[in-house]
Each structure stands twice: as structure tokens, then as C-alpha cells.
Amino acid sequence: MSLPKKQHIGIDRWKMDQILNLHRCGFSVEEIADQVDVDVSVVREVLKLSKNNH
């Protein structure tokens, strides 16, 4: 199973979607990291990448 090219930060699609959904609901970076059980820096990276893709 190959991952999309842009997904180079080592988290799965499900977590990525969770992060983006929580962000849309207005959660803070820290709250999202807590909910999805990833590091705050990962959350920031995902949000930064998603901003570049839209």
C-alpha cells in the first residue's frame, strides 16, 4: 500500500483527517494533539501542509 506523495510526516490518513476536522471545529493545536494522540508539532505540520494544498 503506497501513501500519497505529500504525506511525508509519518502519520496515517485517519489521524490527518481527525486533525483537520478538529481544526475546522475550532479546537486549539494543543487540544487537537491531545485528542488525536500526536505531538503538537505534528498537528502544526499537518495544518501547514493542508493550507498549502488549498
Jmol script that loads the backbone (N, CA, C; Angstrom):
load data "model"
ATOM      1  N   MET A   1       0.839  -1.196   0.000  1.00  0.00           N
ATOM      2  CA  MET A   1       0.000   0.000   0.000  1.00  0.00           C
ATOM      3  C   MET A   1       0.874   1.246   0.000  1.00  0.00           C
ATOM      4  N   SER A   2       0.762   2.065  -1.022  1.00  0.00           N
ATOM      5  CA  SER A   2       1.605   3.258  -1.092  1.00  0.00           C
ATOM      6  C   SER A   2       0.834   4.489  -0.625  1.00  0.00           C
ATOM      7  N   LEU A   3       1.555   5.384  -0.007  1.00  0.00           N
ATOM      8  CA  LEU A   3       0.947   6.605   0.506  1.00  0.00           C
ATOM      9  C   LEU A   3       1.064   7.719  -0.514  1.00  0.00           C
ATOM     10  N   PRO A   4       0.162   8.689  -0.453  1.00  0.00           N
ATOM     11  CA  PRO A   4       0.291   9.840  -1.347  1.00  0.00           C
ATOM     12  C   PRO A   4       1.616  10.565  -1.119  1.00  0.00           C
ATOM     13  N   LYS A   5       2.140  11.172  -2.151  1.00  0.00           N
ATOM     14  CA  LYS A   5       3.445  11.818  -2.086  1.00  0.00           C
ATOM     15  C   LYS A   5       3.567  12.835  -0.951  1.00  0.00           C
ATOM     16  N   LYS A   6       2.530  13.663  -0.790  1.00  0.00           N
ATOM     17  CA  LYS A   6       2.624  14.762   0.175  1.00  0.00           C
ATOM     18  C   LYS A   6       2.657  14.282   1.623  1.00  0.00           C
ATOM     19  N   GLN A   7       2.316  13.022   1.838  1.00  0.00           N
ATOM     20  CA  GLN A   7       2.226  12.522   3.205  1.00  0.00           C
ATOM     21  C   GLN A   7       3.573  11.988   3.692  1.00  0.00           C
ATOM     22  N   HIS A   8       4.431  12.896   4.071  1.00  0.00           N
ATOM     23  CA  HIS A   8       5.789  12.512   4.445  1.00  0.00           C
ATOM     24  C   HIS A   8       6.081  12.776   5.913  1.00  0.00           C
ATOM     25  N   ILE A   9       5.049  13.078   6.701  1.00  0.00           N
ATOM     26  CA  ILE A   9       5.305  13.415   8.094  1.00  0.00           C
ATOM     27  C   ILE A   9       5.051  12.240   9.031  1.00  0.00           C
ATOM     28  N   GLY A  10       4.789  11.085   8.454  1.00  0.00           N
ATOM     29  CA  GLY A  10       4.719   9.872   9.263  1.00  0.00           C
ATOM     30  C   GLY A  10       3.464   9.720  10.102  1.00  0.00           C
ATOM     31  N   ILE A  11       2.325  10.213   9.613  1.00  0.00           N
ATOM     32  CA  ILE A  11       1.086   9.907  10.313  1.00  0.00           C
ATOM     33  C   ILE A  11       0.073   9.378   9.312  1.00  0.00           C
ATOM     34  N   ASP A  12      -0.856   8.575   9.811  1.00  0.00           N
ATOM     35  CA  ASP A  12      -1.785   7.962   8.863  1.00  0.00           C
ATOM     36  C   ASP A  12      -2.905   8.924   8.465  1.00  0.00           C
ATOM     37  N   ARG A  13      -3.557   8.554   7.399  1.00  0.00           N
ATOM     38  CA  ARG A  13      -4.617   9.366   6.793  1.00  0.00           C
ATOM     39  C   ARG A  13      -5.729   9.670   7.807  1.00  0.00           C
ATOM     40  N   TRP A  14      -6.076   8.671   8.599  1.00  0.00           N
ATOM     41  CA  TRP A  14      -7.153   8.831   9.578  1.00  0.00           C
ATOM     42  C   TRP A  14      -6.833   9.937  10.570  1.00  0.00           C
ATOM     43  N   LYS A  15      -5.603   9.914  11.090  1.00  0.00           N
ATOM     44  CA  LYS A  15      -5.197  10.944  12.047  1.00  0.00           C
ATOM     45  C   LYS A  15      -5.157  12.308  11.380  1.00  0.00           C
ATOM     46  N   MET A  16      -4.712  12.333  10.162  1.00  0.00           N
ATOM     47  CA  MET A  16      -4.657  13.581   9.413  1.00  0.00           C
ATOM     48  C   MET A  16      -6.059  14.172   9.276  1.00  0.00           C
ATOM     49  N   ASP A  17      -7.018  13.314   8.925  1.00  0.00           N
ATOM     50  CA  ASP A  17      -8.403  13.765   8.785  1.00  0.00           C
ATOM     51  C   ASP A  17      -8.960  14.254  10.112  1.00  0.00           C
ATOM     52  N   GLN A  18      -8.662  13.522  11.186  1.00  0.00           N
ATOM     53  CA  GLN A  18      -9.114  13.932  12.515  1.00  0.00           C
ATOM     54  C   GLN A  18      -8.590  15.315  12.866  1.00  0.00           C
ATOM     55  N   ILE A  19      -7.301  15.526  12.609  1.00  0.00           N
ATOM     56  CA  ILE A  19      -6.674  16.813  12.913  1.00  0.00           C
ATOM     57  C   ILE A  19      -7.374  17.934  12.155  1.00  0.00           C
ATOM     58  N   LEU A  20      -7.605  17.726  10.877  1.00  0.00           N
ATOM     59  CA  LEU A  20      -8.232  18.759  10.058  1.00  0.00           C
ATOM     60  C   LEU A  20      -9.673  19.007  10.483  1.00  0.00           C
ATOM     61  N   ASN A  21     -10.401  17.943  10.828  1.00  0.00           N
ATOM     62  CA  ASN A  21     -11.789  18.100  11.280  1.00  0.00           C
ATOM     63  C   ASN A  21     -11.856  18.875  12.590  1.00  0.00           C
ATOM     64  N   LEU A  22     -10.995  18.507  13.543  1.00  0.00           N
ATOM     65  CA  LEU A  22     -10.982  19.197  14.827  1.00  0.00           C
ATOM     66  C   LEU A  22     -10.605  20.667  14.653  1.00  0.00           C
ATOM     67  N   HIS A  23      -9.663  20.903  13.744  1.00  0.00           N
ATOM     68  CA  HIS A  23      -9.241  22.273  13.480  1.00  0.00           C
ATOM     69  C   HIS A  23     -10.397  23.093  12.921  1.00  0.00           C
ATOM     70  N   ARG A  24     -11.177  22.486  12.030  1.00  0.00           N
ATOM     71  CA  ARG A  24     -12.346  23.165  11.463  1.00  0.00           C
ATOM     72  C   ARG A  24     -13.377  23.484  12.536  1.00  0.00           C
ATOM     73  N   CYS A  25     -13.431  22.642  13.565  1.00  0.00           N
ATOM     74  CA  CYS A  25     -14.379  22.863  14.665  1.00  0.00           C
ATOM     75  C   CYS A  25     -13.874  23.893  15.661  1.00  0.00           C
ATOM     76  N   GLY A  26     -12.670  24.390  15.457  1.00  0.00           N
ATOM     77  CA  GLY A  26     -12.161  25.466  16.282  1.00  0.00           C
ATOM     78  C   GLY A  26     -11.331  25.046  17.482  1.00  0.00           C
ATOM     79  N   PHE A  27     -10.897  23.793  17.504  1.00  0.00           N
ATOM     80  CA  PHE A  27     -10.036  23.353  18.602  1.00  0.00           C
ATOM     81  C   PHE A  27      -8.635  23.938  18.460  1.00  0.00           C
ATOM     82  N   SER A  28      -7.978  24.140  19.589  1.00  0.00           N
ATOM     83  CA  SER A  28      -6.604  24.649  19.545  1.00  0.00           C
ATOM     84  C   SER A  28      -5.645  23.523  19.163  1.00  0.00           C
ATOM     85  N   VAL A  29      -4.454  23.918  18.763  1.00  0.00           N
ATOM     86  CA  VAL A  29      -3.430  22.941  18.367  1.00  0.00           C
ATOM     87  C   VAL A  29      -3.167  21.945  19.504  1.00  0.00           C
ATOM     88  N   GLU A  30      -3.102  22.461  20.726  1.00  0.00           N
ATOM     89  CA  GLU A  30      -2.833  21.595  21.884  1.00  0.00           C
ATOM     90  C   GLU A  30      -3.965  20.605  22.110  1.00  0.00           C
ATOM     91  N   GLU A  31      -5.202  21.080  21.990  1.00  0.00           N
ATOM     92  CA  GLU A  31      -6.366  20.202  22.179  1.00  0.00           C
ATOM     93  C   GLU A  31      -6.401  19.109  21.115  1.00  0.00           C
ATOM     94  N   ILE A  32      -6.083  19.500  19.897  1.00  0.00           N
ATOM     95  CA  ILE A  32      -6.083  18.527  18.801  1.00  0.00           C
ATOM     96  C   ILE A  32      -5.018  17.465  19.041  1.00  0.00           C
ATOM     97  N   ALA A  33      -3.824  17.899  19.424  1.00  0.00           N
ATOM     98  CA  ALA A  33      -2.728  16.962  19.690  1.00  0.00           C
ATOM     99  C   ALA A  33      -3.152  15.960  20.759  1.00  0.00           C
ATOM    100  N   ASP A  34      -3.840  16.454  21.771  1.00  0.00           N
ATOM    101  CA  ASP A  34      -4.332  15.626  22.861  1.00  0.00           C
ATOM    102  C   ASP A  34      -5.360  14.608  22.373  1.00  0.00           C
ATOM    103  N   GLN A  35      -6.328  15.087  21.621  1.00  0.00           N
ATOM    104  CA  GLN A  35      -7.416  14.245  21.105  1.00  0.00           C
ATOM    105  C   GLN A  35      -6.905  13.132  20.198  1.00  0.00           C
ATOM    106  N   VAL A  36      -6.019  13.488  19.283  1.00  0.00           N
ATOM    107  CA  VAL A  36      -5.571  12.548  18.252  1.00  0.00           C
ATOM    108  C   VAL A  36      -4.358  11.747  18.728  1.00  0.00           C
ATOM    109  N   ASP A  37      -3.795  12.154  19.873  1.00  0.00           N
ATOM    110  CA  ASP A  37      -2.642  11.473  20.448  1.00  0.00           C
ATOM    111  C   ASP A  37      -1.412  11.548  19.547  1.00  0.00           C
ATOM    112  N   VAL A  38      -1.115  12.773  19.124  1.00  0.00           N
ATOM    113  CA  VAL A  38       0.113  13.035  18.372  1.00  0.00           C
ATOM    114  C   VAL A  38       0.791  14.245  18.997  1.00  0.00           C
ATOM    115  N   ASP A  39       2.009  14.528  18.563  1.00  0.00           N
ATOM    116  CA  ASP A  39       2.749  15.668  19.075  1.00  0.00           C
ATOM    117  C   ASP A  39       2.197  16.966  18.485  1.00  0.00           C
ATOM    118  N   VAL A  40       2.294  18.041  19.249  1.00  0.00           N
ATOM    119  CA  VAL A  40       1.827  19.351  18.794  1.00  0.00           C
ATOM    120  C   VAL A  40       2.495  19.746  17.477  1.00  0.00           C
ATOM    121  N   SER A  41       3.771  19.424  17.345  1.00  0.00           N
ATOM    122  CA  SER A  41       4.491  19.781  16.115  1.00  0.00           C
ATOM    123  C   SER A  41       3.909  19.063  14.895  1.00  0.00           C
ATOM    124  N   VAL A  42       3.411  17.852  15.109  1.00  0.00           N
ATOM    125  CA  VAL A  42       2.779  17.101  14.014  1.00  0.00           C
ATOM    126  C   VAL A  42       1.493  17.805  13.587  1.00  0.00           C
ATOM    127  N   VAL A  43       0.713  18.238  14.570  1.00  0.00           N
ATOM    128  CA  VAL A  43      -0.525  18.958  14.269  1.00  0.00           C
ATOM    129  C   VAL A  43      -0.212  20.215  13.456  1.00  0.00           C
ATOM    130  N   ARG A  44       0.770  20.972  13.895  1.00  0.00           N
ATOM    131  CA  ARG A  44       1.152  22.204  13.175  1.00  0.00           C
ATOM    132  C   ARG A  44       1.571  21.889  11.742  1.00  0.00           C
ATOM    133  N   GLU A  45       2.329  20.815  11.594  1.00  0.00           N
ATOM    134  CA  GLU A  45       2.812  20.412  10.268  1.00  0.00           C
ATOM    135  C   GLU A  45       1.644  20.044   9.347  1.00  0.00           C
ATOM    136  N   VAL A  46       0.702  19.272   9.872  1.00  0.00           N
ATOM    137  CA  VAL A  46      -0.469  18.875   9.082  1.00  0.00           C
ATOM    138  C   VAL A  46      -1.263  20.106   8.655  1.00  0.00           C
ATOM    139  N   LEU A  47      -1.471  21.019   9.574  1.00  0.00           N
ATOM    140  CA  LEU A  47      -2.242  22.216   9.256  1.00  0.00           C
ATOM    141  C   LEU A  47      -1.515  23.082   8.230  1.00  0.00           C
ATOM    142  N   LYS A  48      -0.198  23.150   8.367  1.00  0.00           N
ATOM    143  CA  LYS A  48       0.597  23.921   7.425  1.00  0.00           C
ATOM    144  C   LYS A  48       0.509  23.287   6.026  1.00  0.00           C
ATOM    145  N   LEU A  49       0.639  21.969   5.966  1.00  0.00           N
ATOM    146  CA  LEU A  49       0.554  21.267   4.684  1.00  0.00           C
ATOM    147  C   LEU A  49      -0.816  21.433   4.053  1.00  0.00           C
ATOM    148  N   SER A  50      -1.854  21.340   4.867  1.00  0.00           N
ATOM    149  CA  SER A  50      -3.208  21.431   4.316  1.00  0.00           C
ATOM    150  C   SER A  50      -3.472  22.842   3.793  1.00  0.00           C
ATOM    151  N   LYS A  51      -2.896  23.845   4.440  1.00  0.00           N
ATOM    152  CA  LYS A  51      -3.060  25.218   3.969  1.00  0.00           C
ATOM    153  C   LYS A  51      -2.419  25.386   2.591  1.00  0.00           C
ATOM    154  N   ASN A  52      -1.267  24.742   2.402  1.00  0.00           N
ATOM    155  CA  ASN A  52      -0.561  24.836   1.126  1.00  0.00           C
ATOM    156  C   ASN A  52      -1.310  24.131  -0.001  1.00  0.00           C
ATOM    157  N   ASN A  53      -2.153  23.165   0.362  1.00  0.00           N
ATOM    158  CA  ASN A  53      -2.847  22.376  -0.651  1.00  0.00           C
ATOM    159  C   ASN A  53      -4.182  22.982  -1.071  1.00  0.00           C
ATOM    160  N   HIS A  54      -4.633  24.005  -0.381  1.00  0.00           N
ATOM    161  CA  HIS A  54      -5.943  24.577  -0.714  1.00  0.00           C
ATOM    162  C   HIS A  54      -5.796  25.895  -1.445  1.00  0.00           C
TER     163      HIS A  54
END
end "model"
wireframe off; spacefill off
backbone 0.3
color backbone group
